[in-house]
Amino acid sequence: MTVDDRFSERETPSERPLGTRSEIITGPVSDWATDFSHTEPEWAADPYAIQDDLRGRCPIARTERFGGGWLPTRYEDVAAIAYDTDNFSSRSIVMSNFRAARELAPVGSIPPISSDPPFHHHARKLLLPAFTKSAVAKREAATRAFCHSLIDLMEGQEVVDAARDYAQHIPMRVIADMLGFPPEDGPKFRRFIESALEGINLPADERVERMGQVFAYLLEQIRDHVENPRDDLTTYLINAELGGARLDPSHVSGTIALLLIAGIDTTWSAIGASLWHLARTPADRERLVAEPELVPTAMEELLRAYAPVTMARLVKEDMRWRGVDMKAEDWILLSFPAANRDPAQFERADEVVIDREVNRHAAFGLGIHRCVGSHLARMELRVALEVWLERVPAFSLADPDAVTWATGQVRGPRTLPLRIG
């Protein structure tokens, strides 16, 4: 089979069996300990108060929504599950109204984050060369120049939307450049993100259709790379091998989907949340303007305090785990934000201490699925903050009530109006 033959059919993960479906359940939460839902507006607005309450009275909460699931809020429980690949599967990582079919394991639809051992190790290893510190360092100058160009476009404006006009564009450009995708396709990327991460309460058929659009776009880009190879990550994946064979087309498209969707939204959210904090905390903003060398340390604290990512797992078999009876196919909502604010793990856990020296946070995950792109995300966040603080040293929230936050498992500002000066 030639490379061209592999991509001649339009077969995508979204067209395969989707497994267990459950009814769509939305609406007000009666008790977060027994009826939690990460899709409700109060969770998007402020999940930390909810998580703190649960950690004190019901550290492993339960819900019957989405076919049943659990929410651990203590660092030790989150870490234990993240490292336990014997009892918990990663084949579905977005807690929604259906689960990926068991037959998709151990690869999953978006490897390596959806992969279980032993396949996961090999799929992850393929990506490591593109995300080393040295590889990421080569992208810093272009990223910095792009950040400056975004601020140039804001010249003369008294109020800007830092989420839509700044934060979202930075990872979009970086990932597009890495994959060799047209940078002008940014609006499409935003729609793909909304479909994958924020549209989880849609009927399964509609969700499948939307994801089908994502993979149709990816296949178009992959075929263009087959016909016109170049030095980028897409061409690398097309030519990569596992076990002496080239990657399955669904592996190539699934991995690219992961990089495109997760690689953009997580960093976009982290940049936006950091700017939101600095806009509402003048003392921290003024200190970083005066001490720019503190930005890397402050960045880690902002990642801890406003960790954007929550991942999901599926229970493999019926079992009793730390006092609760889990059933096969129960969801586990693995909240790294909750773990990062556990007072048993961090001093002054509910405070943002921008010069915190010991900071082993879980913003990039724990266990075998710890973010492969953490060096890239750190570079983007650091550069975005350095450039913003250099060019816009004085800013505040134009209207605190106008700030909106993404719902679902990646939380960050979607609108962030800032007053300049």
C-alpha positions as CSV (number, residue, x, y, z in Angstrom):
1,M,0.0,0.0,0.0
2,T,1.3,3.4,-0.9
3,V,1.0,6.5,1.2
4,D,-1.6,7.8,-1.2
5,D,-3.7,4.6,-0.9
6,R,-3.9,5.0,2.8
7,F,-5.8,8.3,2.5
8,S,-8.0,7.4,-0.5
9,E,-11.0,6.5,1.7
10,R,-12.8,9.0,3.9
11,E,-12.7,6.9,7.1
12,T,-12.5,8.8,10.3
13,P,-12.9,7.9,14.0
14,S,-16.2,9.7,14.0
15,E,-17.6,7.2,11.6
16,R,-16.9,4.1,13.8
17,P,-19.1,2.6,16.5
18,L,-19.5,5.0,19.3
19,G,-20.6,2.6,22.0
20,T,-22.8,3.3,25.0
21,R,-25.1,6.3,24.7
22,S,-27.0,7.9,27.5
23,E,-29.8,10.5,27.7
24,I,-28.9,14.2,27.5
25,I,-29.2,15.5,31.0
26,T,-28.9,19.2,31.7
27,G,-30.4,21.7,34.1
28,P,-29.9,23.0,37.6
29,V,-27.9,20.9,40.0
30,S,-29.7,19.8,43.1
31,D,-26.7,18.8,45.2
32,W,-23.1,18.9,43.8
33,A,-22.2,15.8,45.9
34,T,-24.9,13.6,44.2
35,D,-25.8,15.5,41.0
36,F,-22.7,17.3,39.7
37,S,-22.4,18.6,36.2
38,H,-19.5,20.4,34.7
39,T,-21.7,21.8,31.9
40,E,-23.7,24.1,34.1
41,P,-23.1,27.9,34.0
42,E,-22.2,28.2,37.7
43,W,-19.4,25.6,37.2
44,A,-18.1,27.7,34.3
45,A,-18.3,30.9,36.3
46,D,-16.5,29.6,39.4
47,P,-15.8,25.9,39.9
48,Y,-13.4,26.4,42.8
49,A,-16.0,27.2,45.4
50,I,-17.9,24.0,44.4
51,Q,-14.7,21.9,44.4
52,D,-13.6,23.3,47.8
53,D,-17.0,22.5,49.3
54,L,-16.9,18.9,47.9
55,R,-13.4,18.3,49.1
56,G,-14.5,19.1,52.6
57,R,-17.8,17.1,52.8
58,C,-17.8,14.6,49.9
59,P,-14.3,14.3,48.2
60,I,-15.5,11.8,45.6
61,A,-18.8,13.2,44.3
62,R,-21.3,11.2,42.2
63,T,-23.7,12.0,39.4
64,E,-26.3,10.1,37.4
65,R,-26.0,12.4,34.5
66,F,-24.1,11.2,31.3
67,G,-24.8,7.7,32.3
68,G,-23.1,8.0,35.7
69,G,-19.8,9.3,36.9
70,W,-17.5,10.3,39.7
71,L,-15.6,13.5,40.6
72,P,-12.6,13.2,42.9
73,T,-11.5,16.6,44.3
74,R,-8.4,15.6,46.5
75,Y,-5.0,15.8,44.9
76,E,-4.1,12.3,46.2
77,D,-7.2,10.7,44.6
78,V,-6.8,12.6,41.3
79,A,-3.1,11.4,41.1
80,A,-4.0,7.8,42.0
81,I,-6.5,7.6,39.2
82,A,-4.2,9.3,36.7
83,Y,-1.4,6.8,37.4
84,D,-3.7,3.7,37.5
85,T,-4.0,2.4,34.0
86,D,-5.1,-1.1,35.2
87,N,-8.5,0.1,36.5
88,F,-9.1,3.2,34.4
89,S,-9.2,3.5,30.6
90,S,-8.4,6.7,28.6
91,R,-10.4,5.6,25.5
92,S,-12.9,8.4,26.2
93,I,-11.5,11.6,27.6
94,V,-14.5,14.0,27.2
95,M,-17.3,13.2,29.6
96,S,-20.4,13.5,27.5
97,N,-23.6,11.8,26.4
98,F,-21.9,8.8,24.9
99,R,-18.8,6.7,25.4
100,A,-16.4,5.4,22.8
101,A,-16.8,1.7,22.1
102,R,-14.6,-0.6,24.0
103,E,-13.2,-2.0,20.7
104,L,-11.5,1.4,20.1
105,A,-9.1,0.6,23.0
106,P,-6.1,0.6,23.3
107,V,-5.6,3.1,20.5
108,G,-8.7,5.4,20.9
109,S,-9.8,8.0,18.4
110,I,-7.2,10.7,19.2
111,P,-3.9,8.9,20.1
112,P,-1.9,9.2,22.3
113,I,-4.2,10.9,24.8
114,S,-7.0,8.4,24.1
115,S,-4.7,5.4,24.2
116,D,-4.1,2.8,26.9
117,P,-0.9,0.9,27.5
118,P,1.0,-0.6,25.8
119,F,0.0,1.2,22.6
120,H,0.2,4.6,24.4
121,H,3.9,4.4,25.0
122,H,4.7,4.0,21.3
123,A,2.2,6.6,20.1
124,R,3.5,9.2,22.5
125,K,7.1,8.5,21.7
126,L,6.4,9.4,18.1
127,L,5.5,13.0,19.1
128,L,8.3,13.7,21.6
129,P,10.9,15.0,19.0
130,A,8.5,17.8,17.9
131,F,8.0,19.1,21.5
132,T,11.5,19.0,23.1
133,K,12.8,22.2,24.7
134,S,15.2,22.7,21.8
135,A,12.5,22.3,19.2
136,V,10.2,24.7,21.0
137,A,12.9,27.3,21.4
138,K,13.2,27.6,17.6
139,R,9.6,28.8,17.6
140,E,10.0,31.5,20.2
141,A,11.1,34.4,18.0
142,A,8.2,33.9,15.5
143,T,5.8,33.6,18.4
144,R,7.1,36.8,20.0
145,A,6.9,38.7,16.7
146,F,3.3,37.5,16.2
147,C,2.3,38.6,19.7
148,H,3.7,42.1,18.9
149,S,1.7,42.2,15.6
150,L,-1.5,41.4,17.5
151,I,-1.0,44.3,19.9
152,D,-0.1,46.6,16.9
153,L,-3.7,45.9,15.7
154,M,-5.1,47.2,19.0
155,E,-3.4,50.6,18.6
156,G,-5.7,53.4,19.6
157,Q,-8.4,51.2,21.2
158,E,-9.5,52.0,24.8
159,V,-11.1,48.6,25.3
160,V,-10.0,45.4,23.7
161,D,-11.2,41.8,24.0
162,A,-8.0,40.1,25.2
163,A,-9.5,36.6,24.7
164,R,-10.7,37.0,21.1
165,D,-8.2,39.6,19.9
166,Y,-5.1,38.2,21.6
167,A,-5.1,35.0,23.5
168,Q,-6.9,32.7,21.0
169,H,-4.8,33.7,18.1
170,I,-1.4,32.8,19.6
171,P,-1.8,29.0,19.8
172,M,-3.8,29.0,16.6
173,R,-0.9,30.5,14.7
174,V,1.7,28.3,16.4
175,I,-0.2,25.0,15.9
176,A,-1.1,25.9,12.3
177,D,2.6,26.6,11.6
178,M,3.6,23.3,13.2
179,L,1.1,21.3,11.2
180,G,1.6,23.2,8.0
181,F,-2.1,24.4,7.9
182,P,-3.2,27.7,6.4
183,P,-3.0,30.3,9.1
184,E,-6.2,32.0,7.7
185,D,-8.2,28.9,8.8
186,G,-8.2,30.1,12.4
187,P,-12.0,30.7,12.5
188,K,-12.4,27.0,11.5
189,F,-10.2,25.9,14.3
190,R,-12.4,27.9,16.7
191,R,-15.5,26.1,15.5
192,F,-13.8,22.7,15.8
193,I,-12.9,23.5,19.4
194,E,-16.4,24.5,20.2
195,S,-17.8,21.3,18.7
196,A,-15.4,19.0,20.4
197,L,-15.2,20.5,23.9
198,E,-18.3,22.7,24.4
199,G,-21.0,20.9,22.4
200,I,-21.1,17.8,24.6
201,N,-24.8,18.0,25.3
202,L,-25.8,17.9,21.7
203,P,-27.6,14.8,20.4
204,A,-25.0,12.1,19.5
205,D,-25.9,12.2,15.8
206,E,-25.4,15.9,15.6
207,R,-22.1,15.6,17.6
208,V,-20.9,12.9,15.2
209,E,-21.8,15.1,12.2
210,R,-19.9,18.1,13.6
211,M,-16.8,15.9,14.4
212,G,-17.2,14.5,10.8
213,Q,-16.6,18.1,9.6
214,V,-13.5,18.3,11.6
215,F,-12.0,15.1,10.2
216,A,-13.1,16.0,6.6
217,Y,-11.0,19.1,6.9
218,L,-8.1,17.2,8.4
219,L,-8.3,14.6,5.6
220,E,-8.2,17.5,3.0
221,Q,-5.1,18.9,4.6
222,I,-3.5,15.4,4.9
223,R,-4.1,14.7,1.2
224,D,-2.5,18.1,0.3
225,H,0.5,17.1,2.3
226,V,0.7,13.7,0.6
227,E,0.7,15.5,-2.8
228,N,3.0,18.3,-1.6
229,P,5.3,17.1,1.2
230,R,7.0,19.7,3.4
231,D,9.0,19.9,6.6
232,D,6.2,20.0,9.2
233,L,4.5,17.8,11.7
234,T,1.7,16.6,9.3
235,T,4.2,15.2,6.8
236,Y,6.2,13.7,9.6
237,L,3.1,11.8,10.8
238,I,2.2,10.7,7.3
239,N,5.7,9.1,7.0
240,A,6.0,7.8,10.6
241,E,6.1,4.1,11.4
242,L,5.1,1.9,14.3
243,G,6.2,-1.7,14.4
244,G,7.6,-1.5,10.9
245,A,4.3,-0.2,9.3
246,R,3.1,3.3,8.5
247,L,0.5,4.7,10.7
248,D,-3.2,3.9,10.1
249,P,-5.0,6.9,8.5
250,S,-7.2,7.2,11.6
251,H,-4.1,7.5,13.8
252,V,-2.7,10.3,11.7
253,S,-5.9,12.2,11.6
254,G,-6.7,11.5,15.2
255,T,-3.3,12.8,16.4
256,I,-3.6,15.9,14.3
257,A,-7.1,16.5,15.7
258,L,-5.7,16.2,19.2
259,L,-2.9,18.7,18.4
260,L,-5.3,21.1,16.7
261,I,-8.1,21.1,19.3
262,A,-6.4,20.5,22.6
263,G,-3.2,22.3,21.7
264,I,-5.1,25.5,20.9
265,D,-7.8,25.6,23.5
266,T,-5.7,24.8,26.5
267,T,-3.1,27.5,25.8
268,W,-5.7,30.0,24.7
269,S,-7.4,29.5,28.0
270,A,-4.3,29.7,30.1
271,I,-3.2,33.0,28.5
272,G,-6.7,34.5,28.9
273,A,-7.0,33.4,32.6
274,S,-3.6,34.9,33.4
275,L,-4.5,38.2,31.8
276,W,-7.9,38.2,33.7
277,H,-6.1,37.7,37.0
278,L,-3.6,40.5,36.3
279,A,-6.4,42.8,35.2
280,R,-8.2,42.3,38.5
281,T,-5.1,42.2,40.7
282,P,-3.2,45.5,40.2
283,A,-0.5,44.6,42.8
284,D,0.5,41.4,40.8
285,R,0.4,43.3,37.5
286,E,2.5,46.1,38.7
287,R,5.1,43.8,40.3
288,L,5.5,41.8,37.0
289,V,5.8,45.0,35.0
290,A,8.6,46.1,37.4
291,E,10.2,42.7,37.7
292,P,9.8,41.0,34.3
293,E,12.3,38.3,35.3
294,L,9.6,37.0,37.7
295,V,7.2,36.1,34.8
296,P,8.3,32.5,34.5
297,T,7.7,31.8,38.2
298,A,4.4,33.8,38.2
299,M,3.4,31.8,35.1
300,E,3.6,28.5,37.0
301,E,1.5,29.9,39.8
302,L,-1.1,31.1,37.3
303,L,-1.1,27.7,35.8
304,R,-1.7,26.1,39.2
305,A,-4.4,28.5,40.3
306,Y,-6.3,28.6,36.9
307,A,-5.4,25.2,35.4
308,P,-7.6,25.0,32.3
309,V,-7.8,21.3,31.8
310,T,-10.0,18.5,33.3
311,M,-9.7,15.1,31.7
312,A,-12.0,12.1,31.9
313,R,-11.5,8.3,32.3
314,L,-13.7,5.3,32.2
315,V,-13.9,2.6,34.9
316,K,-12.8,-0.7,33.3
317,E,-14.6,-3.2,35.6
318,D,-16.9,-3.1,38.7
319,M,-14.9,-2.4,41.8
320,R,-14.9,-0.7,45.2
321,W,-12.4,2.2,45.1
322,R,-11.6,4.3,48.2
323,G,-15.0,3.7,49.7
324,V,-17.2,4.1,46.7
325,D,-18.7,1.4,44.4
326,M,-17.7,2.1,40.9
327,K,-19.3,0.3,38.0
328,A,-17.8,-0.6,34.6
329,E,-18.2,2.3,32.2
330,D,-18.7,4.9,34.9
331,W,-17.1,8.2,34.1
332,I,-14.3,9.7,36.2
333,L,-14.0,13.4,35.8
334,L,-10.3,14.0,36.6
335,S,-10.2,17.6,37.8
336,F,-6.6,18.8,37.8
337,P,-7.9,22.3,38.8
338,A,-9.4,20.8,41.9
339,A,-6.1,18.9,42.7
340,N,-4.2,22.1,42.3
341,R,-6.2,23.8,45.0
342,D,-6.1,21.1,47.6
343,P,-4.8,22.6,50.9
344,A,-3.3,19.2,51.8
345,Q,-0.9,19.6,48.8
346,F,-0.3,23.3,48.6
347,E,0.1,26.0,51.2
348,R,-2.3,28.9,50.8
349,A,-3.9,26.8,48.1
350,D,-6.7,29.3,47.5
351,E,-4.4,32.2,47.0
352,V,-2.4,33.3,44.0
353,V,1.2,33.7,45.2
354,I,3.1,34.8,42.1
355,D,6.6,34.2,43.7
356,R,5.7,30.7,44.9
357,E,8.9,28.8,44.8
358,V,7.8,25.2,45.4
359,N,5.0,24.5,42.9
360,R,4.6,20.9,41.7
361,H,1.2,21.6,40.2
362,A,-0.8,19.3,38.0
363,A,-1.9,21.8,35.3
364,F,-0.3,19.6,32.6
365,G,-1.8,16.4,34.0
366,L,-0.3,13.5,35.9
367,G,0.7,10.0,35.0
368,I,1.4,8.6,31.5
369,H,-0.8,11.2,29.8
370,R,1.0,14.3,31.2
371,C,0.8,16.9,28.4
372,V,3.4,16.1,25.7
373,G,3.3,19.7,24.6
374,S,4.0,21.3,28.0
375,H,7.2,22.9,26.8
376,L,5.4,24.5,23.9
377,A,2.5,25.7,26.1
378,R,4.9,27.2,28.6
379,M,6.7,29.1,25.9
380,E,3.5,30.4,24.4
381,L,2.2,31.5,27.8
382,R,5.5,33.1,28.9
383,V,6.0,35.0,25.6
384,A,2.3,36.1,25.5
385,L,2.6,37.6,29.0
386,E,6.0,39.1,28.5
387,V,4.9,40.9,25.3
388,W,1.6,42.0,26.7
389,L,3.2,43.4,29.9
390,E,5.9,45.2,27.9
391,R,3.4,46.8,25.5
392,V,0.4,47.2,27.7
393,P,1.7,47.7,31.3
394,A,-1.5,49.3,32.6
395,F,-4.9,47.5,32.1
396,S,-8.0,46.6,34.0
397,L,-11.3,44.8,33.6
398,A,-13.6,47.1,31.5
399,D,-16.6,45.3,32.9
400,P,-16.2,42.3,35.2
401,D,-19.7,41.1,34.5
402,A,-19.0,41.0,30.7
403,V,-16.3,38.3,31.2
404,T,-17.5,34.9,30.0
405,W,-16.0,31.5,30.5
406,A,-16.0,28.3,28.4
407,T,-18.1,25.5,29.7
408,G,-16.9,21.9,29.7
409,Q,-13.5,20.4,30.5
410,V,-11.3,23.2,29.2
411,R,-12.0,26.4,31.1
412,G,-10.8,29.9,30.1
413,P,-12.2,33.3,29.3
414,R,-14.1,33.4,26.0
415,T,-14.7,37.1,26.2
416,L,-12.3,39.3,28.2
417,P,-12.9,43.1,27.8
418,L,-9.9,45.0,29.1
419,R,-9.5,48.7,29.5
420,I,-6.1,49.9,28.4
421,G,-4.4,52.5,30.5
